[in-house]
């Protein structure tokens, strides 16, 4: 193949993209620079607020030793008091001590609140 047929002509190139970008991309010497992704301040503040609300709720339940029911994604229910938590898990003391990943939790509630 003729190399002139593959590469765009100088007049058809966009003016805001440097010519070196075309040659690197065309010959696959190095990929185009990745685009950066930045959270907006509003989205970052919502994540912080939600995380702090979760930490406050868990800390309150630990201090008061509130009996909880934790419903998992598969429908199984774990009853007991939360002993401790970290970024990805809860330790629940009930019939047995159980470590539960937060990603496996569907929802939780206090033992007496669901009409029991």
Backbone as a printed PyTorch tensor [residue, N CA C, xyz], in Angstrom:
tensor([[[  0.8410,  -1.1810,   0.0000],
         [  0.0000,   0.0000,   0.0000],
         [  0.8780,   1.2330,   0.0000]],

        [[  0.3520,   2.2430,  -0.5450],
         [  1.0510,   3.5120,  -0.5810],
         [  0.8510,   4.2170,   0.7550]],

        [[  1.9240,   4.7050,   1.3810],
         [  1.8060,   5.3470,   2.6910],
         [  1.0380,   6.6560,   2.6000]],

        [[  1.0110,   7.2710,   1.4640],
         [  0.2560,   8.5180,   1.3230],
         [ -1.2440,   8.2450,   1.3360]],

        [[ -1.6580,   7.0790,   0.9090],
         [ -3.0800,   6.7520,   0.9130],
         [ -3.5770,   6.4790,   2.3370]],

        [[ -2.7040,   6.0030,   3.2210],
         [ -3.0990,   5.6970,   4.5880],
         [ -3.1480,   6.9330,   5.4530]],

        [[ -2.1340,   7.7520,   5.3930],
         [ -2.0750,   8.9130,   6.2790],
         [ -2.9240,  10.0500,   5.7350]],

        [[ -3.5690,  10.7960,   6.6240],
         [ -4.3680,  11.9350,   6.1680],
         [ -3.4610,  13.0330,   5.6360]],

        [[ -3.9720,  13.7550,   4.7170],
         [ -3.1730,  14.8450,   4.1690],
         [ -3.0740,  15.9720,   5.1870]],

        [[ -2.1140,  16.8230,   5.0140],
         [ -1.8780,  17.9170,   5.9470],
         [ -3.0770,  18.8460,   5.9830]],

        [[ -3.7400,  19.0340,   4.8890],
         [ -4.8770,  19.9530,   4.8490],
         [ -6.1130,  19.3710,   5.5250]],

        [[ -6.2130,  18.0260,   5.6310],
         [ -7.4060,  17.4470,   6.2410],
         [ -7.2600,  17.2620,   7.7480]],

        [[ -6.0800,  17.4660,   8.3240],
         [ -5.8820,  17.3200,   9.7630],
         [ -6.5540,  18.4620,  10.5110]],

        [[ -7.0250,  18.1320,  11.7000],
         [ -7.5950,  19.1840,  12.5410],
         [ -6.4680,  20.0470,  13.0670]],

        [[ -6.7160,  21.3040,  13.2010],
         [ -5.6610,  22.2300,  13.6190],
         [ -5.3740,  22.1620,  15.1080]],

        [[ -6.3290,  21.6960,  15.9330],
         [ -6.1120,  21.6690,  17.3700],
         [ -5.4120,  20.4040,  17.8580]],

        [[ -5.1630,  19.4190,  16.9730],
         [ -4.4730,  18.1960,  17.3430],
         [ -3.0770,  18.2380,  16.7350]],

        [[ -2.0310,  18.0670,  17.5450],
         [ -0.6830,  18.1210,  17.0000],
         [ -0.4250,  16.9850,  16.0230]],

        [[  0.4340,  17.2350,  15.0540],
         [  0.7510,  16.2460,  14.0270],
         [  1.4060,  15.0120,  14.6250]],

        [[  2.1290,  15.1660,  15.7320],
         [  2.7880,  14.0190,  16.3520],
         [  1.7740,  12.9940,  16.8510]],

        [[  0.5610,  13.4290,  17.2090],
         [ -0.4770,  12.5170,  17.6740],
         [ -0.8860,  11.5690,  16.5600]],

        [[ -1.0170,  12.0890,  15.3420],
         [ -1.3890,  11.2390,  14.2180],
         [ -0.3200,  10.1990,  13.9420]],

        [[  0.9330,  10.5930,  13.9590],
         [  1.9830,   9.6430,  13.6180],
         [  2.1320,   8.5740,  14.6960]],

        [[  2.0110,   8.9290,  15.9870],
         [  2.1300,   7.9290,  17.0470],
         [  0.9510,   6.9710,  16.9970]],

        [[ -0.2220,   7.4890,  16.7930],
         [ -1.4090,   6.6480,  16.7750],
         [ -1.4160,   5.7420,  15.5450]],

        [[ -0.9840,   6.2720,  14.4220],
         [ -0.9980,   5.5320,  13.1730],
         [ -0.0370,   4.3540,  13.2350]],

        [[  1.1110,   4.5180,  13.8520],
         [  2.1130,   3.4670,  13.8920],
         [  2.0680,   2.6580,  15.1800]],

        [[  1.1320,   2.9780,  16.0770],
         [  0.9450,   2.2830,  17.3540],
         [  2.2140,   2.2490,  18.1930]],

        [[  3.0270,   3.3030,  18.1160],
         [  4.2300,   3.3700,  18.9480],
         [  3.8520,   3.6110,  20.4000]],

        [[  2.9080,   4.4640,  20.6390],
         [  2.4000,   4.6790,  21.9920],
         [  0.9510,   5.1270,  21.8740]],

        [[  0.1400,   4.7420,  22.8260],
         [ -1.2850,   5.1120,  22.7480],
         [ -1.4800,   6.6020,  23.0060]],

        [[ -2.6570,   7.0490,  22.6560],
         [ -3.0050,   8.4300,  22.9460],
         [ -3.0200,   8.6300,  24.4550]],

        [[ -2.7170,   9.8170,  24.9390],
         [ -2.7200,  10.0360,  26.3800],
         [ -4.1200,   9.8280,  26.9490]],

        [[ -4.2240,   9.1950,  28.1250],
         [ -5.5520,   8.9330,  28.6930],
         [ -6.2200,  10.2260,  29.1240]],

        [[ -7.5220,  10.2240,  29.0120],
         [ -8.2680,  11.3890,  29.4850],
         [ -8.4110,  11.2810,  30.9860]],

        [[ -8.3500,  12.3890,  31.6520],
         [ -8.4450,  12.3640,  33.1130],
         [ -9.9050,  12.4440,  33.5310]],

        [[-10.2070,  11.8090,  34.6530],
         [-11.5580,  11.8200,  35.1990],
         [-11.4740,  12.4370,  36.5800]],

        [[-12.2520,  13.4310,  36.8130],
         [-12.2240,  14.1170,  38.1020],
         [-13.6470,  14.2450,  38.6230]],

        [[-13.8400,  13.8530,  39.8800],
         [-15.1490,  14.0210,  40.4970],
         [-15.4130,  15.4950,  40.7350]],

        [[-16.6500,  15.8680,  40.5910],
         [-17.0000,  17.2400,  40.9240],
         [-17.0070,  17.3950,  42.4290]],

        [[-16.9000,  18.5790,  42.8970],
         [-16.8770,  18.8360,  44.3330],
         [-18.1750,  18.3700,  44.9800]],

        [[-19.2830,  18.5720,  44.2950],
         [-20.5840,  18.1820,  44.8340],
         [-20.6640,  16.6650,  45.0270]],

        [[-20.2290,  15.8930,  44.0210],
         [-20.2840,  14.4350,  44.1180],
         [-19.3400,  13.9310,  45.2070]],

        [[-18.1720,  14.5370,  45.3260],
         [-17.2200,  14.1220,  46.3560],
         [-17.7820,  14.4100,  47.7450]],

        [[-18.4610,  15.5430,  47.9170],
         [-19.0310,  15.8810,  49.2150],
         [-20.1730,  14.9490,  49.5750]],

        [[-20.9700,  14.5090,  48.5870],
         [-22.0510,  13.5700,  48.8600],
         [-21.4840,  12.2450,  49.3480]],

        [[-20.4090,  11.7640,  48.7240],
         [-19.7910,  10.5130,  49.1340],
         [-19.2490,  10.5920,  50.5420]],

        [[-18.6380,  11.7100,  50.8900],
         [-18.1060,  11.9030,  52.2370],
         [-19.2440,  11.9470,  53.2450]],

        [[-20.3070,  12.6680,  52.9300],
         [-21.4430,  12.7820,  53.8450],
         [-22.1050,  11.4250,  54.0700]],

        [[-22.2680,  10.6440,  53.0060],
         [-22.8790,   9.3270,  53.1350],
         [-21.9900,   8.4090,  53.9590]],

        [[-20.6930,   8.4520,  53.7280],
         [-19.7660,   7.6240,  54.4860],
         [-19.7490,   7.9840,  55.9550]],

        [[-19.8110,   9.2770,  56.2400],
         [-19.8040,   9.7040,  57.6350],
         [-21.1110,   9.3390,  58.3290]],

        [[-22.2170,   9.3850,  57.6170],
         [-23.5050,   8.9900,  58.1970],
         [-23.4950,   7.4970,  58.5330]],

        [[-22.9190,   6.6980,  57.6330],
         [-22.8160,   5.2610,  57.8790],
         [-21.9450,   4.9890,  59.1080]],

        [[-20.8090,   5.6580,  59.2060],
         [-19.9130,   5.4700,  60.3500],
         [-20.5850,   5.8780,  61.6570]],

        [[-21.3120,   6.9810,  61.6310],
         [-22.0170,   7.4500,  62.8330],
         [-23.0660,   6.4330,  63.2590]],

        [[-23.8480,   5.9120,  62.3160],
         [-24.8920,   4.9410,  62.6290],
         [-24.2880,   3.6670,  63.2150]],

        [[-23.2500,   3.1430,  62.5800],
         [-22.6320,   1.9170,  63.0790],
         [-22.0290,   2.1240,  64.4700]],

        [[-21.3550,   3.2530,  64.6700],
         [-20.7490,   3.5360,  65.9650],
         [-21.8150,   3.6200,  67.0660]],

        [[-22.9460,   4.2370,  66.7370],
         [-24.0410,   4.3570,  67.7090],
         [-24.5890,   2.9770,  68.0850]],

        [[-24.7410,   2.0780,  67.0920],
         [-25.2640,   0.7430,  67.3630],
         [-24.2620,  -0.0900,  68.1650]],

        [[-22.9770,   0.1130,  67.9250],
         [-21.9530,  -0.6030,  68.6920],
         [-21.9670,  -0.1570,  70.1470]],

        [[-22.0130,   1.1360,  70.3690],
         [-21.9700,   1.6630,  71.7390],
         [-23.1820,   1.2580,  72.5540]],

        [[-24.3550,   1.2350,  71.9180],
         [-25.5690,   0.8860,  72.6620],
         [-25.8590,  -0.6180,  72.6560]],

        [[-25.0110,  -1.4180,  71.9620],
         [-25.1970,  -2.8720,  71.8630],
         [-26.6140,  -3.2240,  71.4150]],

        [[-27.0920,  -2.5370,  70.3930],
         [-28.4350,  -2.7350,  69.8570],
         [-28.5100,  -4.0610,  69.1030]],

        [[-29.4800,  -4.9360,  69.4370],
         [-29.6690,  -6.1540,  68.6440],
         [-30.1470,  -5.7800,  67.2330]],

        [[-29.4410,  -6.2750,  66.2330],
         [-29.7290,  -5.9220,  64.8450],
         [-30.0810,  -7.1670,  64.0490]],

        [[-30.8180,  -6.9600,  62.9630],
         [-31.0680,  -7.9990,  61.9710],
         [-30.4210,  -7.4990,  60.6850]],

        [[-29.5100,  -8.2880,  60.1530],
         [-28.8180,  -7.9290,  58.9160],
         [-29.2950,  -8.8910,  57.8390]],

        [[-29.9450,  -8.3550,  56.8140],
         [-30.4680,  -9.1560,  55.7220],
         [-29.4430,  -9.1120,  54.5990]],

        [[-28.9990, -10.2900,  54.1730],
         [-27.9940, -10.3910,  53.1260],
         [-28.6440, -10.4110,  51.7480]],

        [[-27.8390, -10.2390,  50.7180],
         [-28.3420, -10.2030,  49.3390],
         [-29.0910, -11.4790,  48.9570]],

        [[-28.6870, -12.6250,  49.5060],
         [-29.3500, -13.8840,  49.1630],
         [-30.5770, -14.1770,  50.0290]],

        [[-30.9570, -13.2350,  50.9110],
         [-32.1500, -13.3810,  51.7340],
         [-31.8860, -13.9120,  53.1330]],

        [[-30.6930, -14.4100,  53.3890],
         [-30.3660, -14.9170,  54.7210],
         [-30.3460, -13.7730,  55.7280]],

        [[-30.8090, -14.0520,  56.9500],
         [-30.8370, -13.0450,  57.9980],
         [-29.8710, -13.4320,  59.1090]],

        [[-29.0790, -12.4680,  59.5350],
         [-28.1370, -12.6670,  60.6280],
         [-28.5620, -11.7420,  61.7590]],

        [[-28.7910, -12.3260,  62.9490],
         [-29.1930, -11.5330,  64.1100],
         [-28.0430, -11.4460,  65.0910]],

        [[-27.8810, -10.2690,  65.6890],
         [-26.8490, -10.0980,  66.6930],
         [-26.4690,  -8.6380,  66.8420]],

        [[-25.4810,  -8.3990,  67.6970],
         [-24.9810,  -7.0480,  67.9430],
         [-23.7000,  -6.8430,  67.1480]],

        [[-23.5490,  -5.6740,  66.6020],
         [-22.3460,  -5.3530,  65.8410],
         [-21.2150,  -5.1090,  66.8410]],

        [[-20.1160,  -5.8350,  66.6980],
         [-18.9530,  -5.6650,  67.5770],
         [-17.9950,  -4.6110,  67.0380]],

        [[-17.6830,  -4.7000,  65.7400],
         [-16.8050,  -3.7150,  65.1260],
         [-17.0420,  -3.7020,  63.6300]],

        [[-16.4720,  -2.7240,  62.9720],
         [-16.5970,  -2.5860,  61.5240],
         [-15.3010,  -2.0070,  60.9890]],

        [[-15.0930,  -2.1830,  59.7060],
         [-14.0200,  -1.4870,  59.0110],
         [-14.5490,  -1.0820,  57.6470]],

        [[-13.6650,  -0.7760,  56.7420],
         [-14.0790,  -0.2570,  55.4360],
         [-14.9610,  -1.2330,  54.6620]],

        [[-14.7110,  -2.5320,  54.7930],
         [-15.4490,  -3.4770,  53.9640],
         [-16.2030,  -4.5630,  54.6900]],

        [[-16.1960,  -4.5860,  56.0360],
         [-16.8250,  -5.6950,  56.7410],
         [-17.3870,  -5.2760,  58.0990]],

        [[-18.3050,  -6.1100,  58.6090],
         [-18.8600,  -5.9640,  59.9530],
         [-18.6140,  -7.2680,  60.7060]],

        [[-18.3600,  -7.1800,  61.9910],
         [-18.2930,  -8.3710,  62.8340],
         [-19.5190,  -8.3470,  63.7310]],

        [[-20.3220,  -9.4030,  63.6460],
         [-21.5830,  -9.4810,  64.3890],
         [-21.4830, -10.6060,  65.4080]],

        [[-21.8620, -10.3130,  66.6470],
         [-21.8860, -11.3000,  67.7180],
         [-23.3360, -11.6920,  67.9390]],

        [[-23.6630, -12.9180,  67.6300],
         [-25.0070, -13.4550,  67.8220],
         [-24.8700, -14.8550,  68.3660]],

        [[-25.5110, -15.8170,  67.7130],
         [-25.3280, -17.2220,  68.1020],
         [-23.8680, -17.6290,  67.9300]],

        [[-23.2760, -17.0730,  66.8990],
         [-21.8440, -17.2620,  66.6470],
         [-21.2910, -15.9190,  66.1990]],

        [[-19.9940, -15.7540,  66.2890],
         [-19.3950, -14.5250,  65.7900],
         [-19.2310, -14.6640,  64.2860]],

        [[-19.7350, -13.6840,  63.5540],
         [-19.7720, -13.7570,  62.1060],
         [-19.1570, -12.5120,  61.5030]],

        [[-18.3320, -12.6950,  60.4920],
         [-17.7670, -11.5910,  59.7370],
         [-18.5560, -11.4700,  58.4350]],

        [[-19.1360, -10.3070,  58.1960],
         [-19.9940, -10.0950,  57.0280],
         [-19.3990,  -8.9880,  56.1690]],

        [[-19.2100,  -9.2730,  54.8890],
         [-18.7730,  -8.2330,  53.9640],
         [-19.9060,  -7.2420,  53.7480]],

        [[-19.5750,  -5.9540,  53.7480],
         [-20.5990,  -4.9270,  53.5370],
         [-21.2510,  -5.0640,  52.1630]],

        [[-20.5040,  -5.5310,  51.1860],
         [-21.0680,  -5.6850,  49.8420],
         [-22.1340,  -6.7760,  49.7870]],

        [[-22.1710,  -7.6700,  50.7750],
         [-23.1710,  -8.7370,  50.8120],
         [-24.4330,  -8.3360,  51.5640]],

        [[-24.4300,  -7.1410,  52.1670],
         [-25.5800,  -6.7000,  52.9590],
         [-26.5930,  -5.9990,  52.0630]],

        [[-27.8360,  -6.4620,  52.1390],
         [-28.9210,  -5.8190,  51.4060],
         [-29.4580,  -4.6510,  52.2210]],

        [[-29.7940,  -4.9030,  53.4900],
         [-30.2100,  -3.8480,  54.4160],
         [-30.1250,  -4.3970,  55.8310]],

        [[-30.2710,  -3.5110,  56.8070],
         [-30.2700,  -3.9260,  58.2100],
         [-31.2620,  -3.0670,  58.9790]],

        [[-31.7400,  -3.6190,  60.0880],
         [-32.6650,  -2.8730,  60.9380],
         [-32.5200,  -3.3610,  62.3690]],

        [[-33.0620,  -2.5660,  63.3000],
         [-33.0380,  -2.9590,  64.7140],
         [-34.0280,  -4.0840,  64.9160]],

        [[-33.7130,  -4.9960,  65.7980],
         [-34.4830,  -6.2280,  65.9690],
         [-35.9590,  -5.9880,  66.2410]],

        [[-36.3510,  -5.0200,  67.0350],
         [-37.7390,  -4.7950,  67.3840],
         [-38.5210,  -3.9410,  66.4050]],

        [[-37.9190,  -3.4540,  65.3390],
         [-38.5970,  -2.4980,  64.4560],
         [-39.4350,  -3.0930,  63.3480]],

        [[-39.2830,  -4.3510,  63.0350],
         [-39.9860,  -4.9300,  61.8880],
         [-41.2430,  -5.6780,  62.2990]],

        [[-41.8860,  -5.2530,  63.3740],
         [-43.1330,  -5.8800,  63.7990],
         [-42.9400,  -7.2100,  64.4730]],

        [[-41.7580,  -7.4690,  64.9960],
         [-41.4930,  -8.7320,  65.6870],
         [-41.8920,  -8.6450,  67.1250]]])
